[in-house]
Amino acid sequence: MGRNSQNWANDRLFLEKVRDAFDPAEAELIIRAHSFAKEKLQGHPRPPFRVAELLLGQKADAVTLAAALLAPTIWYAGTTLPEIRDAFGEAVAATLAEFGTPTALRTDTEPHRRKDIHALLASLTGITRKVVLRLAFRLIELEHAAEPAEAGLRDLARETLDLYVPLADRLGLGGLRKQLEETSFRILYPDIYRDLQQKVSPIQIEDDRCLNILMEWVKRLLTKNGIDGEVQGRTKSLYGIYAKMTRSGASLHEIMDRIGLRVIVSSVPECYSVLGLLHSHFRPIPGTFDDYIGLPKENGYQSLHTCVYPVRDISHKPIEFQIRTELMHMEAEYGVAAHWRYKSAEAAAANNRRQSRWIESLVDQHRNAPSADGFMDLRYTMTTW
């Protein structure tokens, strides 16, 4: 299949997904933005549609998707903000205001670095959709670099781990955060990445076998007790394993000492009912229960966590359970990306104000930090690792 035929097929599939995911008016906004961008960016070596496809998978709203499609027409085709406003409305135009071309932060001098960090953070205040867009454009830039050794790619990956990942985590963008971490890890430490991948693979095969057995058992337990829930197996990301080994000095086998399941139900009372069922059928390990529903994490993350002893003849490792509602799962995976789409307008606006105030506080912290490195050290207070 030729490139044009492949692009046509990808476009058609994307537009079909848009029509399925949005109401007619929202779908029409995205489709018009897609058509506009396709016409304006003919011949551009890196079409912008991958970012929109990524954000569609992140449950982003129609305004964010339209902005993702239209931003490159401003950068590369000379489209003006008034044109965007006239054709696509104020919300899209406001999202793209001061949303400059993605560039790496300069590292040649301390003044340049400080100036660029400040400009980046300041450009993200006001509307949290801008943060979602910036993270998505960065991920696609890293994933689709022409060569692994492309000039400046390692700097981009380091910058991503230092600044973009904490932003993603604080805004509850769990799915994007994991992809940014994994891609940056592969670029920065390719030999360590491959070595860890080879070592984890046989361990993961055995863990997956245990998970499949346990998932079926837990599904039957829920059904028997009249609870309609989804059961998922959880696996640790390579970056998550590497980061934990680096921080704690633990060995791979000490990190891979648990297998994880996630139970997703409809309501908070059902979360606690499932917890009771699991504790009555498995032996809980003292000191491993965390109630992030009653006391959410700083970034809004909610879930019940508990760990139980291994099950004879099934698992030689303890089993970690996460129990959450469908809404909590949506928040954990897609966070602020999905707020405008799935929350009421009032709730989404309130969340936008809250997160914007937090980003504005980062601007102040950066302004008062003794150096760019001093500010980067604050990333450990920006996120819940």
C-alpha positions in Angstrom: 0.0 0.0 0.0 1.4 3.4 -1.0 1.9 6.3 1.4 -1.1 8.2 0.0 -3.3 5.1 0.3 -2.1 4.5 3.8 -2.7 8.1 4.8 -6.2 8.0 3.3 -7.0 4.8 5.2 -5.7 6.3 8.5 -7.7 9.4 7.9 -10.9 7.5 7.3 -10.4 5.3 10.4 -9.7 8.4 12.5 -12.9 10.2 11.3 -15.0 7.1 11.9 -13.7 6.9 15.5 -14.6 10.6 15.9 -18.1 10.1 14.7 -18.5 7.2 17.0 -17.1 9.0 20.1 -18.8 12.4 19.8 -22.2 13.9 19.3 -22.8 15.3 15.8 -21.9 18.9 16.6 -18.6 18.0 18.3 -17.7 15.5 15.6 -18.4 18.2 13.0 -16.0 20.6 14.7 -13.2 18.0 14.7 -13.9 16.9 11.1 -13.8 20.6 9.9 -10.5 21.1 11.7 -9.1 17.9 10.1 -10.1 19.0 6.7 -8.7 22.5 7.2 -5.3 21.2 8.5 -5.1 18.6 5.7 -5.5 21.4 3.1 -3.1 23.8 4.8 -0.4 21.3 5.5 -0.2 19.5 2.2 3.4 18.2 1.7 4.4 18.7 5.3 6.9 16.0 6.3 5.2 15.2 9.6 1.5 15.6 9.5 -0.1 16.5 12.8 -2.8 13.9 12.8 -0.8 11.5 15.0 -1.3 13.9 17.9 -5.0 14.0 17.4 -5.2 10.2 17.2 -3.3 10.0 20.5 -5.6 12.4 22.2 -8.6 10.7 20.9 -7.4 7.6 22.7 -6.8 9.7 25.8 -10.6 10.6 25.8 -9.8 14.3 25.1 -12.7 16.6 24.2 -13.6 18.0 20.8 -11.9 21.4 21.5 -8.6 19.8 22.4 -8.7 17.5 19.3 -9.5 20.5 17.1 -6.7 22.5 18.6 -4.3 19.6 18.1 -5.1 19.5 14.4 -5.0 23.3 14.0 -1.9 24.2 16.0 0.6 23.1 13.2 -1.3 25.3 10.7 -0.3 28.3 12.8 3.3 27.1 13.1 4.0 26.0 9.6 1.3 27.5 7.3 0.8 31.0 8.6 -2.8 30.6 9.9 -3.6 33.4 12.2 -5.4 33.2 15.5 -8.3 35.5 14.2 -8.8 33.0 11.4 -9.0 30.2 13.9 -11.5 32.2 16.0 -13.7 33.0 13.1 -13.8 29.4 11.7 -13.7 27.3 14.9 -14.8 29.5 17.8 -13.4 31.2 20.9 -12.7 28.0 22.9 -10.3 26.6 20.2 -8.7 30.0 19.7 -8.1 30.5 23.4 -6.5 27.1 23.7 -4.1 28.0 20.9 -3.3 31.5 22.1 0.4 31.8 22.9 0.8 28.1 22.1 4.2 28.3 20.3 6.0 25.9 18.2 7.4 22.9 20.2 11.1 23.5 20.9 13.6 22.1 23.3 14.7 24.3 26.3 18.1 25.8 25.7 20.8 24.5 28.0 23.8 26.4 26.8 23.6 29.0 29.6 21.8 29.3 32.9 20.0 32.6 31.8 18.7 30.9 28.6 17.6 27.8 30.5 15.7 29.9 33.2 14.1 32.1 30.5 12.9 29.1 28.5 11.5 27.2 31.5 9.7 30.3 32.6 8.3 30.9 29.1 7.1 27.3 28.8 5.3 27.3 32.2 3.8 30.8 31.6 2.4 29.6 28.2 0.6 26.7 29.9 -1.4 28.8 32.5 -5.0 29.6 32.1 -6.3 26.6 30.2 -5.2 23.1 31.1 -6.0 21.9 27.6 -2.7 23.6 26.7 -0.8 21.2 29.0 -2.5 18.2 27.5 -1.6 19.4 24.0 2.0 20.1 24.9 2.5 16.7 26.4 0.9 15.0 23.4 3.1 16.9 20.9 6.2 16.0 22.9 5.3 12.3 23.0 4.8 12.1 19.3 8.0 14.0 18.7 9.9 11.5 20.8 8.2 8.4 19.3 8.6 9.4 15.7 12.1 10.9 15.7 13.8 10.0 12.4 16.7 8.3 14.1 17.4 7.2 17.7 20.5 9.4 17.6 18.7 12.4 16.1 20.4 15.6 17.2 19.0 16.9 20.5 16.8 13.8 21.1 18.5 12.8 24.3 18.1 16.4 25.6 14.4 16.2 24.8 14.1 12.9 26.6 15.9 14.2 29.7 13.8 17.4 29.7 10.7 15.2 29.4 11.5 13.2 32.5 12.5 16.3 34.4 9.6 18.6 33.6 6.9 17.0 31.4 6.4 13.8 33.3 5.8 15.6 36.7 3.2 17.8 34.9 1.4 14.8 33.5 1.4 13.1 36.8 0.1 16.1 38.7 -2.7 16.5 36.2 -3.7 12.9 36.6 -2.7 12.0 33.0 -1.6 8.4 34.0 -1.7 7.0 30.4 0.4 9.9 28.9 2.8 9.9 31.8 3.6 6.2 31.4 4.2 6.6 27.6 6.4 9.6 28.1 8.5 7.8 30.8 8.9 4.6 28.7 9.8 6.5 25.5 12.3 8.8 27.3 13.9 5.8 29.1 14.4 3.9 25.8 16.0 7.0 24.2 18.3 7.9 27.2 19.4 4.5 28.2 18.9 2.1 25.2 21.4 -0.6 26.5 19.8 -0.6 30.0 16.3 -0.6 28.4 17.1 -3.7 26.2 18.9 -5.5 29.1 16.0 -4.9 31.5 13.5 -5.9 28.8 15.3 -9.3 28.3 15.4 -9.9 32.0 11.8 -9.0 32.7 10.3 -11.0 29.9 10.6 -14.5 31.4 9.4 -13.2 34.8 6.5 -11.5 33.1 5.5 -14.7 31.2 5.1 -16.6 34.5 3.3 -13.6 36.2 0.9 -13.4 33.3 0.0 -17.1 33.7 -0.8 -16.5 37.4 -2.7 -13.3 36.6 -5.0 -15.1 34.1 -5.9 -17.8 36.6 -6.5 -15.2 39.4 -8.5 -12.9 37.1 -10.9 -15.7 36.3 -11.2 -16.7 39.9 -12.0 -13.1 41.0 -14.5 -12.6 38.2 -16.4 -15.7 39.4 -16.2 -14.4 43.0 -17.8 -11.1 41.9 -20.5 -12.8 39.8 -21.3 -15.1 42.7 -21.9 -12.1 45.0 -23.9 -10.1 42.5 -21.3 -7.5 41.6 -20.8 -6.4 38.0 -17.2 -5.5 37.7 -14.2 -5.6 35.4 -11.0 -7.3 36.4 -7.7 -6.4 34.8 -4.1 -7.7 35.2 -1.5 -5.0 36.0 2.1 -5.1 34.9 4.9 -2.8 35.9 6.4 -0.6 33.2 10.1 -1.0 32.4 10.7 2.6 33.5 8.8 2.1 36.7 11.0 -0.9 37.5 14.2 0.9 36.6 13.2 4.0 38.6 12.3 1.9 41.7 15.6 -0.1 41.4 17.6 3.2 41.1 15.9 4.9 44.0 15.8 2.0 46.5 18.9 0.0 45.4 16.7 -3.1 45.2 17.3 -6.0 42.8 15.0 -6.8 39.9 13.6 -9.8 41.7 12.9 -7.6 44.8 11.0 -5.1 42.6 9.1 -7.9 40.8 8.0 -9.4 44.1 4.3 -8.9 43.5 1.7 -9.4 40.9 -1.2 -6.9 40.5 -4.8 -7.0 39.7 -7.3 -4.1 39.3 -11.0 -4.4 40.0 -13.2 -1.7 38.5 -16.8 -1.4 39.7 -19.7 1.1 39.4 -19.9 2.7 42.9 -17.9 3.5 46.0 -19.9 1.2 48.2 -19.1 -1.7 45.8 -15.4 -0.8 46.1 -15.6 -1.5 49.9 -17.7 -4.6 49.3 -15.1 -6.0 46.9 -12.4 -5.2 49.5 -14.3 -7.2 52.1 -14.7 -10.1 49.7 -11.0 -10.2 48.9 -10.0 -10.0 52.5 -12.4 -12.8 53.4 -11.1 -15.1 50.6 -7.4 -14.2 50.7 -5.1 -13.5 53.7 -4.3 -9.8 53.8 -0.7 -8.7 54.5 -0.7 -6.4 57.5 0.3 -2.8 56.8 -0.4 -3.0 53.1 -3.9 -1.4 52.9 -4.2 2.2 51.6 -7.5 4.0 51.3 -7.0 6.6 48.6 -10.8 6.9 48.2 -11.2 8.3 51.7 -7.9 10.3 51.5 -7.1 10.9 47.8 -3.5 11.7 46.7 -2.6 15.2 46.0 -3.2 14.8 42.2 -6.7 13.6 42.9 -5.9 9.8 42.5 -8.5 7.6 44.2 -8.4 3.8 44.7 -8.2 1.2 47.4 -4.9 -0.7 47.5 -4.4 -3.9 49.4 -1.9 -6.8 49.2 -2.6 -10.4 50.1 -0.3 -13.4 50.7 0.5 -15.8 47.8 -2.1 -18.4 46.9 -0.9 -22.0 47.1 -0.5 -23.7 43.7 -1.2 -20.5 41.8 1.2 -17.8 42.8 4.5 -17.7 44.6 4.3 -14.0 45.0 2.0 -11.7 47.0 -1.0 -10.3 45.1 -1.6 -6.6 45.0 -5.2 -5.4 44.3 -6.4 -1.9 43.3 -10.1 -1.4 43.6 -11.8 1.7 42.0 -14.9 2.9 40.3 -15.1 3.5 36.6 -14.9 7.2 37.1 -11.8 6.8 39.3 -10.2 4.7 36.6 -11.0 7.3 34.0 -9.5 10.0 36.2 -6.4 7.9 36.9 -5.7 7.1 33.2 -6.9 10.3 31.5 -7.2 12.9 34.2 -7.6 16.5 33.0 -7.6 15.4 29.4 -11.1 14.0 29.9 -12.5 16.5 32.3 -14.0 18.8 29.7 -15.7 15.8 28.0 -17.0 13.8 30.9 -17.6 16.3 33.7 -20.3 18.9 33.8 -19.3 22.3 32.5 -19.2 23.7 36.0 -17.1 20.9 37.4 -14.7 21.0 34.4 -14.3 24.7 34.8 -13.6 24.4 38.5 -11.0 21.8 37.9 -9.4 23.9 35.2 -9.2 26.8 37.7 -7.7 24.6 40.4 -5.0 23.1 38.1 -4.3 26.5 36.5 -3.6 27.9 39.9 -1.2 25.1 40.6 0.7 25.8 37.3 0.8 29.5 38.2 2.4 28.6 41.5 5.1 26.7 39.5 5.8 29.9 37.6 6.3 31.7 41.0 8.4 28.9 42.3 10.6 29.0 39.2 10.9 32.8 39.5 12.1 32.4 43.1 14.3 29.4 42.6 18.1 30.0 42.9 18.8 28.2 39.6 17.2 26.1 36.9 18.6 23.0 38.5 17.2 24.1 41.9 13.8 24.4 40.3 14.1 21.0 38.6 14.7 19.5 42.1 11.2 20.6 42.9 9.8 18.0 40.5 9.8 15.6 43.5 7.3 17.9 45.1 5.3 18.3 41.9 4.4 14.7 41.6 3.5 11.6 43.6 6.1 9.1 42.5 
